[in-house]
Amino acid sequence: MQILLKTLYLYEVQLAQTKLESRGIPSYIRNEFVNNVAVMPVAENYILAVNELDYEKALSILQEAEEYQQPDDEE
């Protein structure tokens, strides 16, 4: 899996995921529930990841929408 998007806002990764899925690219949201489960206040980034083979196509789709922010560090 390749990191495509990191953000503090869940809705941003959900919108990006919907755009990718509408074009047939599956994706996975990491940390989707971490901010709801933690006892202490936590500000974890939500991460949208895609298969490495789909990365370039997914990147171009999000860049078309002008919503893409490249992650600071990649895993």
N, C-alpha and C positions, 0 to 999 in steps of 0.2 A: 504494500500500500504506500502511496505517495501523498504527502500532505499538500493539499490544494489551497486551503483557506484556514486562517486562524482569526478568531474574533471573540470579544467578550459578550456578544449578543447572539443568543440562540436563533432568533428569527433570521439573521443574516445567513447562517449556514443552512437553515431550512429552506429559504428562498433559493439559494444557490443549488441545493440538492434537488429541488423541484425542477429547476431549469435543466439540470443535467439529466434527470430521469425522463423528462419530456423528449429528450434527444437520444434516449436509450443508453445512457451511461449510468451504471450503478455507482453508488457512493455510500460512505459510512460516516456517521457523526460520532466522534469520540467526545467523552465528557458530557454527554447529553443530559445526564441526571446528577452529576456531581454537585452542582450548586444547590440542588434541592434536598440532597441527603445529608450534607455536612452539618454538624452541630455548630461549629464556629463559622463565622462569615468567611466565605472563600470566593475568590475571584479567579476562577480557572478559565482559560480560553477554551472555547468550543472549537473543535478541529474537524474539518471536512477532508476526508481522504478518499482517493480513488485508486483503482488498479493502475500500476505503472504503465500498462499498455494503453490506457485511456487518458493518461495525464495530459498529453499535448492537445488532444481534441477538447478535453474538459477546460483546459486553460484558455483556449481560444473562444469557447462559448462564454465563459465568464468575462473575458476581456471585451467581447462584443457588447455585453450588457453594462460595461464600465462599473462593475461592482467588485472587481477582483482586487485584493490586497495580498501581495506575496507574503508568505510567512517569514518571520525573522530567522528561524532555524528550521532545517528540514531533518526528518528522521530517516 
